[in-house]
């Protein structure tokens, strides 16, 4: 928290900096409601209003008393609201000049403009959320698809925290068994305590399952790169438009009309897709511009997660065998409405009628998720590098403890390994943390959150 002074009263625009019907300015800090009362005109006194009050009032400049805007003011008392401290939200008219005037009024009151993630940091520090929930706030804001949104919402609702807490309770019980045997002799204990290996195995497996969900979480949050490739005039631009359900790419019977790649976002099977329409592959080109487009097409294919290689069923000339044999490739035989041809491994498609499009989407989803353990929004997954690192540390430490027990090493070594796992889980939820970690986490948030 080297950059943050939590004693300040902070303010920020919580909605986008764009013209809209309503904008929201958020304020938080000890005593902020009393200070804000200096900018409320008329006979309205907000100082004694209870938490969750919504008040229609006039915002005025505390410097010269001029009318800034008519607003709806929502108050949150200490212990309530998002940050857990005195806070308020101003709903004002969404014109940019109005928003600018409201923000200027907050500065006139002596409030400091909030840094990125500072509201969420205060929520964490006041016990309103653990670190997994705080990170889920940012992940929910950045979600690019409905499935990724649902997965982030589960973490925001505390599913990850509760699961980690349950596993941690098991590890604590294991640690207790070890410490009893370290602190007392067998005669003092009065019974032969055996190491709870079965519980340890269950904890390792449970933590490993959550850790291994990382690739699923990243796929549904970050998405995949899908490149449309193939000979000229195979129908790539038409398929690009079919995915987007709009005419984004120029379609022409003339070969070589796509000179440079076009990209756009869409969603396939709940997975965010960055889709690329590329220049058609030809052994010769009629211009240096088209030649450069073909070179860029090959470059995009090299970095793709999925390659959709399209061939015209009515003009099946030379095909690129190296691309077709690539495990990332889905081969598509287009224009099946003009000529019905069967080729082993090819998806038959008509971009004109839409026949075969659903099968193509299914093949894309299947190829992207084939190596993943989970692929639906009901699963508990992570998408966060920090969480994955802490889970990996915990798993490795517990595996080391298991090996130490199996090798007959002293229990104090076993105890050290288990303690390391508990520290990793504590860092994951925020029970154990450092200022540098908090700076890194909340510094990646947007201002106003």
C-alpha positions as CSV (number, residue, x, y, z in Angstrom):
1,X,0.0,0.0,0.0
2,X,2.9,2.3,-0.7
3,X,0.8,4.5,-3.0
4,X,-2.4,4.5,-1.0
5,X,-3.3,6.7,2.0
6,X,-6.4,5.2,3.5
7,X,-6.9,8.2,5.8
8,X,-7.9,10.4,2.9
9,X,-11.4,10.9,1.6
10,X,-11.3,9.8,-2.0
11,X,-13.6,10.4,-5.0
12,X,-13.8,9.1,-8.6
13,X,-16.2,8.7,-11.5
14,X,-17.5,5.2,-11.3
15,X,-19.1,5.1,-14.7
16,X,-17.5,5.5,-18.1
17,X,-16.1,8.9,-19.2
18,X,-18.7,9.3,-22.0
19,X,-22.0,11.1,-22.5
20,X,-24.9,9.2,-20.9
21,X,-28.2,9.7,-19.2
22,X,-26.8,9.3,-15.7
23,X,-23.2,9.3,-14.3
24,X,-22.2,8.1,-10.8
25,X,-19.4,9.7,-8.7
26,X,-18.3,7.6,-5.8
27,X,-16.9,9.1,-2.5
28,X,-15.4,7.2,0.5
29,X,-13.6,8.1,3.7
30,X,-14.1,8.8,7.4
31,X,-16.3,11.9,7.9
32,X,-17.0,12.3,4.2
33,X,-20.7,12.8,4.7
34,X,-20.2,15.7,7.0
35,X,-17.8,17.4,4.6
36,X,-20.1,16.7,1.7
37,X,-23.0,18.4,3.5
38,X,-21.2,21.7,2.7
39,X,-22.0,21.2,-0.9
40,X,-25.7,20.4,-0.5
41,X,-28.0,23.4,-1.1
42,X,-31.4,24.3,0.3
43,X,-32.7,23.1,3.6
44,X,-31.6,19.5,3.2
45,X,-29.3,18.3,6.0
46,X,-27.6,15.0,5.2
47,X,-25.5,14.8,8.3
48,X,-28.0,12.7,10.3
49,X,-29.5,10.6,7.5
50,X,-29.2,6.9,8.0
51,X,-27.3,4.4,5.8
52,X,-28.8,3.5,2.4
53,X,-30.7,6.8,2.3
54,X,-31.4,8.1,-1.2
55,X,-31.9,11.9,-1.2
56,X,-32.9,14.1,-4.1
57,X,-31.1,17.4,-3.6
58,X,-29.1,20.2,-5.2
59,X,-25.3,20.1,-5.4
60,X,-23.7,23.5,-5.0
61,X,-20.1,24.8,-5.1
62,X,-18.7,25.2,-1.6
63,X,-16.6,28.1,-2.9
64,X,-19.2,30.5,-4.4
65,X,-22.5,28.6,-3.9
66,X,-23.4,28.4,-7.6
67,X,-25.7,25.6,-8.7
68,X,-23.7,22.5,-10.0
69,X,-26.5,20.0,-10.7
70,X,-29.6,18.4,-9.3
71,X,-28.6,15.0,-8.0
72,X,-29.7,11.8,-6.2
73,X,-27.4,11.2,-3.2
74,X,-27.1,7.7,-1.7
75,X,-25.4,7.5,1.7
76,X,-23.6,4.6,3.4
77,X,-22.6,4.8,7.0
78,X,-19.5,3.2,8.6
79,X,-19.7,-0.6,8.3
80,X,-22.2,-0.5,5.4
81,X,-21.8,-0.1,1.7
82,X,-19.0,-1.3,-0.6
83,X,-16.0,0.0,1.2
84,X,-17.2,-0.5,4.8
85,X,-16.5,3.1,5.8
86,X,-18.5,6.3,5.4
87,X,-19.3,6.7,1.8
88,X,-21.7,8.3,-0.8
89,X,-22.6,8.0,-4.4
90,X,-23.7,10.9,-6.4
91,X,-26.0,10.2,-9.4
92,X,-25.9,13.2,-11.6
93,X,-26.8,14.0,-15.2
94,X,-24.4,12.3,-17.6
95,X,-23.3,15.2,-19.8
96,X,-19.5,15.5,-19.8
97,X,-19.6,19.1,-18.7
98,X,-21.9,18.2,-15.8
99,X,-19.6,15.3,-14.7
100,X,-16.6,17.6,-14.9
101,X,-18.3,20.2,-12.7
102,X,-19.3,17.5,-10.1
103,X,-15.7,16.2,-10.0
104,X,-14.4,19.8,-9.6
105,X,-16.8,20.3,-6.7
106,X,-15.4,17.2,-4.9
107,X,-11.9,18.6,-5.3
108,X,-13.1,21.9,-3.8
109,X,-14.3,20.0,-0.8
110,X,-10.7,18.8,-0.3
111,X,-11.3,15.2,-1.4
112,X,-8.5,13.4,-3.2
113,X,-9.0,11.7,-6.5
114,X,-8.9,7.9,-6.0
115,X,-6.2,5.8,-7.4
116,X,-6.9,2.6,-9.4
117,X,-8.7,0.0,-7.3
118,X,-8.6,2.1,-4.1
119,X,-12.3,1.6,-3.3
120,X,-11.9,-2.2,-3.5
121,X,-8.7,-2.0,-1.5
122,X,-10.7,-0.3,1.3
123,X,-13.4,-2.9,1.1
124,X,-10.7,-5.6,1.6
125,X,-9.1,-3.7,4.5
126,X,-12.4,-3.3,6.2
127,X,-13.3,-7.0,5.9
128,X,-16.0,-6.6,3.3
129,X,-14.3,-9.1,1.0
130,X,-11.2,-11.4,0.9
131,X,-8.6,-11.2,-1.9
132,X,-10.3,-13.8,-4.1
133,X,-13.5,-11.8,-4.1
134,X,-11.6,-8.5,-4.7
135,X,-9.8,-10.1,-7.7
136,X,-13.2,-11.4,-8.9
137,X,-14.5,-7.8,-9.1
138,X,-11.8,-7.0,-11.6
139,X,-12.3,-10.3,-13.5
140,X,-16.0,-9.7,-13.7
141,X,-15.5,-6.2,-15.2
142,X,-13.1,-7.6,-17.7
143,X,-15.1,-10.7,-18.6
144,X,-15.5,-10.9,-22.4
145,X,-18.2,-13.7,-22.6
146,X,-21.2,-14.8,-20.7
147,X,-19.6,-18.0,-19.4
148,X,-16.5,-16.1,-18.2
149,X,-18.9,-13.6,-16.5
150,X,-20.8,-16.4,-14.7
151,X,-17.5,-18.0,-13.6
152,X,-16.2,-14.7,-12.2
153,X,-19.6,-14.1,-10.5
154,X,-19.2,-17.4,-8.6
155,X,-15.8,-16.3,-7.3
156,X,-17.3,-12.9,-6.4
157,X,-20.0,-14.7,-4.4
158,X,-17.4,-16.4,-2.4
159,X,-17.4,-19.9,-3.9
160,X,-13.6,-20.0,-4.2
161,X,-13.0,-18.5,-0.7
162,X,-15.3,-21.1,0.9
163,X,-13.7,-24.0,-1.0
164,X,-10.2,-22.9,0.0
165,X,-11.3,-22.4,3.6
166,X,-12.7,-25.9,3.7
167,X,-9.5,-27.4,2.4
168,X,-7.4,-25.2,4.7
169,X,-9.4,-26.5,7.7
170,X,-8.4,-30.0,6.7
171,X,-4.8,-29.0,6.5
172,X,-5.0,-27.4,9.9
173,X,-6.4,-30.6,11.4
174,X,-3.4,-32.5,9.8
175,X,-1.1,-30.0,11.3
176,X,-2.7,-30.4,14.7
177,X,-2.1,-34.1,14.6
178,X,1.6,-33.5,13.8
179,X,2.0,-30.9,16.5
180,X,0.5,-33.1,19.2
181,X,3.0,-35.8,18.4
182,X,5.8,-33.3,18.4
183,X,4.8,-31.7,21.7
184,X,4.0,-34.9,23.7
185,X,5.4,-38.3,24.1
186,X,3.3,-41.4,23.2
187,X,2.8,-42.1,27.0
188,X,1.5,-38.5,27.5
189,X,-0.9,-38.7,24.5
190,X,-2.3,-42.0,25.7
191,X,-2.9,-43.4,22.3
192,X,-1.1,-44.3,19.1
193,X,-1.7,-41.4,16.7
194,X,-1.1,-42.3,13.1
195,X,-0.5,-39.6,10.4
196,X,-3.8,-38.8,8.5
197,X,-2.5,-39.7,5.1
198,X,-5.9,-40.1,3.6
199,X,-6.9,-36.6,4.5
200,X,-3.6,-35.3,3.1
201,X,-4.3,-37.0,-0.2
202,X,-7.8,-35.5,-0.4
203,X,-6.4,-32.0,0.3
204,X,-3.7,-32.4,-2.4
205,X,-6.3,-33.6,-4.9
206,X,-8.8,-30.8,-4.1
207,X,-6.2,-28.1,-4.4
208,X,-4.8,-29.6,-7.6
209,X,-8.2,-29.7,-9.2
210,X,-8.7,-25.9,-8.5
211,X,-5.2,-25.1,-9.8
212,X,-5.7,-27.2,-12.9
213,X,-8.9,-25.2,-13.8
214,X,-6.6,-22.2,-14.6
215,X,-6.5,-23.0,-18.3
216,X,-10.3,-23.2,-18.5
217,X,-10.6,-19.9,-16.7
218,X,-8.1,-18.2,-19.0
219,X,-9.9,-19.5,-22.1
220,X,-13.3,-18.2,-21.0
221,X,-11.9,-14.9,-19.8
222,X,-9.2,-14.1,-22.3
223,X,-10.6,-16.0,-25.3
224,X,-8.9,-17.7,-28.2
225,X,-7.4,-16.6,-31.6
226,X,-9.2,-18.1,-34.6
227,X,-7.8,-17.5,-38.1
228,X,-9.7,-18.0,-41.3
229,X,-7.3,-19.2,-43.9
230,X,-7.3,-20.9,-47.3
231,X,-7.2,-20.2,-51.1
232,X,-8.6,-17.0,-52.5
233,X,-12.3,-16.7,-53.0
234,X,-13.1,-19.8,-50.8
235,X,-15.6,-17.8,-48.8
236,X,-13.5,-16.6,-45.8
237,X,-14.9,-13.1,-45.8
238,X,-18.5,-14.4,-46.0
239,X,-17.8,-16.8,-43.1
240,X,-16.3,-13.9,-41.1
241,X,-19.5,-11.9,-41.6
242,X,-21.6,-14.9,-40.7
243,X,-19.8,-15.2,-37.4
244,X,-20.3,-11.5,-36.6
245,X,-23.9,-11.4,-38.1
246,X,-23.0,-8.2,-39.9
247,X,-21.3,-7.2,-43.1
248,X,-17.8,-6.3,-41.8
249,X,-15.6,-7.8,-44.5
250,X,-16.0,-7.0,-48.2
251,X,-17.3,-10.0,-50.2
252,X,-16.5,-10.2,-54.0
253,X,-16.3,-12.8,-56.7
254,X,-13.0,-11.2,-57.7
255,X,-10.0,-13.0,-56.2
256,X,-7.5,-11.2,-53.9
257,X,-10.0,-8.5,-52.6
258,X,-8.8,-9.1,-49.0
259,X,-5.3,-7.5,-49.0
260,X,-4.8,-7.2,-45.2
261,X,-6.3,-9.0,-42.3
262,X,-9.5,-7.9,-40.5
263,X,-10.2,-8.8,-36.9
264,X,-13.2,-8.7,-34.6
265,X,-14.5,-10.2,-31.4
266,X,-17.4,-12.7,-31.2
267,X,-18.4,-15.5,-29.0
268,X,-18.6,-19.2,-29.8
269,X,-19.9,-21.7,-27.2
270,X,-19.5,-19.1,-24.5
271,X,-15.8,-18.6,-25.4
272,X,-14.6,-15.1,-26.5
273,X,-13.1,-15.4,-30.0
274,X,-10.8,-12.9,-31.7
275,X,-11.6,-13.8,-35.3
276,X,-9.3,-12.9,-38.2
277,X,-10.2,-12.8,-41.9
278,X,-7.0,-13.1,-44.0
279,X,-5.8,-12.7,-47.5
280,X,-6.2,-15.8,-49.6
281,X,-3.3,-18.1,-50.2
282,X,-2.1,-18.0,-53.8
283,X,1.2,-19.1,-55.4
284,X,1.3,-15.8,-57.3
285,X,-0.1,-12.4,-56.7
286,X,-1.0,-9.5,-58.9
287,X,0.5,-6.8,-56.6
288,X,3.0,-6.2,-53.9
289,X,0.2,-5.2,-51.6
290,X,-1.5,-8.6,-52.0
291,X,1.8,-10.4,-51.6
292,X,2.3,-8.6,-48.3
293,X,-1.2,-9.6,-47.2
294,X,-0.5,-13.2,-48.0
295,X,2.7,-13.0,-45.9
296,X,0.7,-11.6,-43.0
297,X,-1.8,-14.3,-43.4
298,X,0.9,-17.0,-42.9
299,X,2.2,-15.1,-39.8
300,X,-1.3,-15.0,-38.2
301,X,-1.7,-18.8,-38.9
302,X,1.5,-19.4,-37.0
303,X,0.1,-17.7,-33.8
304,X,-3.5,-19.0,-34.0
305,X,-5.2,-21.2,-31.4
306,X,-7.6,-22.5,-34.2
307,X,-7.1,-22.4,-37.9
308,X,-10.2,-22.7,-40.0
309,X,-9.0,-23.7,-43.5
310,X,-11.6,-23.1,-46.1
311,X,-11.8,-24.7,-49.5
312,X,-14.4,-24.0,-52.3
313,X,-16.2,-27.3,-53.1
314,X,-16.7,-26.1,-56.7
315,X,-13.1,-25.1,-57.2
316,X,-10.9,-27.5,-55.3
317,X,-7.5,-26.6,-56.6
318,X,-4.2,-26.8,-54.7
319,X,-4.5,-27.1,-50.9
320,X,-1.9,-26.4,-48.3
321,X,-1.2,-29.8,-46.8
322,X,1.0,-28.4,-44.0
323,X,-1.9,-26.4,-42.7
324,X,-4.5,-29.2,-43.1
325,X,-2.2,-31.6,-41.1
326,X,-1.8,-29.1,-38.3
327,X,-3.6,-30.3,-35.1
328,X,-5.1,-26.8,-34.7
329,X,-6.8,-27.0,-38.1
330,X,-10.5,-27.4,-38.8
331,X,-11.0,-28.1,-42.5
332,X,-14.1,-26.7,-44.1
333,X,-15.6,-27.4,-47.5
334,X,-17.6,-24.3,-48.4
335,X,-20.3,-23.7,-51.0
336,X,-21.9,-27.1,-50.4
337,X,-25.2,-25.5,-51.7
338,X,-23.6,-25.3,-55.2
339,X,-21.8,-28.6,-55.2
340,X,-22.3,-31.3,-52.7
341,X,-18.9,-33.0,-52.2
342,X,-17.8,-35.3,-49.3
343,X,-14.2,-35.2,-48.1
344,X,-13.1,-37.2,-45.0
345,X,-12.5,-34.9,-42.0
346,X,-14.0,-31.8,-43.7
347,X,-17.0,-29.9,-42.3
348,X,-19.5,-29.2,-45.2
349,X,-20.7,-25.6,-45.1
350,X,-22.7,-23.1,-47.0
351,X,-22.2,-19.6,-45.8
352,X,-25.2,-18.6,-48.0
353,X,-27.7,-20.9,-46.4
354,X,-26.0,-21.3,-43.0
355,X,-26.0,-25.2,-43.4
356,X,-23.1,-26.7,-41.4
357,X,-22.4,-23.5,-39.4
358,X,-23.6,-25.1,-36.1
359,X,-21.4,-28.1,-36.7
360,X,-18.4,-25.8,-37.3
361,X,-19.1,-23.9,-34.1
362,X,-19.3,-27.2,-32.2
363,X,-16.0,-28.3,-33.7
364,X,-14.4,-25.1,-32.6
365,X,-15.7,-25.4,-29.0
366,X,-14.7,-29.1,-28.9
367,X,-11.1,-28.4,-30.1
368,X,-10.6,-25.5,-27.7
369,X,-12.0,-27.4,-24.7
370,X,-10.8,-31.0,-25.4
371,X,-7.8,-30.8,-23.0
372,X,-9.7,-28.9,-20.3
373,X,-11.2,-30.5,-17.2
374,X,-14.2,-28.3,-17.1
375,X,-16.1,-26.3,-19.7
376,X,-19.3,-24.9,-18.2
377,X,-20.2,-21.9,-16.1
378,X,-21.3,-24.0,-13.1
379,X,-17.7,-25.1,-12.4
380,X,-15.4,-23.4,-9.9
381,X,-12.4,-22.2,-11.9
382,X,-9.6,-19.6,-11.5
383,X,-8.1,-17.4,-14.1
384,X,-5.6,-15.5,-12.0
385,X,-1.8,-16.0,-12.1
386,X,-1.3,-15.1,-8.5
387,X,-3.9,-17.6,-7.3
388,X,-2.4,-20.4,-9.5
389,X,1.0,-19.7,-8.1
390,X,-0.2,-19.9,-4.5
391,X,-2.2,-23.1,-5.2
392,X,0.9,-24.6,-6.9
393,X,3.0,-23.7,-3.8
394,X,0.4,-25.3,-1.5
395,X,0.2,-28.5,-3.6
396,X,4.0,-28.8,-3.8
397,X,4.4,-28.3,0.0
398,X,1.8,-30.9,0.8
399,X,3.3,-33.4,-1.7
400,X,6.7,-32.8,0.1
401,X,5.0,-33.5,3.4
402,X,3.6,-36.7,2.0
403,X,7.1,-37.8,0.7
404,X,8.6,-36.9,4.1
405,X,6.1,-39.1,5.9
406,X,6.6,-42.0,3.4
407,X,10.4,-41.7,3.8
408,X,10.2,-41.8,7.6
409,X,11.7,-38.3,8.0
410,X,11.3,-36.5,11.4
411,X,7.9,-34.9,12.0
412,X,9.4,-31.5,12.4
413,X,10.3,-31.5,8.7
414,X,6.7,-32.7,7.9
415,X,5.5,-29.8,10.0
416,X,7.6,-27.2,8.1
417,X,6.1,-28.5,4.8
418,X,2.5,-28.3,6.0
419,X,3.2,-24.8,7.5
420,X,4.4,-23.6,4.1
421,X,1.2,-24.9,2.5
422,X,-0.9,-23.0,5.1
423,X,1.0,-19.8,4.4
424,X,0.4,-20.2,0.6
425,X,-3.4,-20.6,1.2
426,X,-3.3,-17.6,3.6
427,X,-1.7,-15.5,0.9
428,X,-4.3,-16.7,-1.6
429,X,-7.3,-15.4,0.5
430,X,-5.4,-12.4,1.9
431,X,-5.1,-13.6,5.5
432,X,-1.4,-13.3,5.0
433,X,-0.2,-10.6,2.6
434,X,2.2,-7.8,2.0
435,X,1.9,-4.2,0.8
436,X,3.7,-5.1,-2.5
437,X,1.1,-7.8,-3.2
438,X,-1.8,-5.4,-2.5
439,X,-0.3,-2.7,-4.7
440,X,0.1,-5.2,-7.5
441,X,-3.4,-6.5,-7.2
442,X,-5.4,-3.3,-6.8
443,X,-3.2,-1.3,-9.1
444,X,-4.5,-3.3,-12.0
445,X,-8.1,-2.2,-11.3
446,X,-9.8,0.7,-13.1
447,X,-10.2,4.0,-11.3
448,X,-13.6,4.2,-9.5
449,X,-13.6,0.5,-8.5
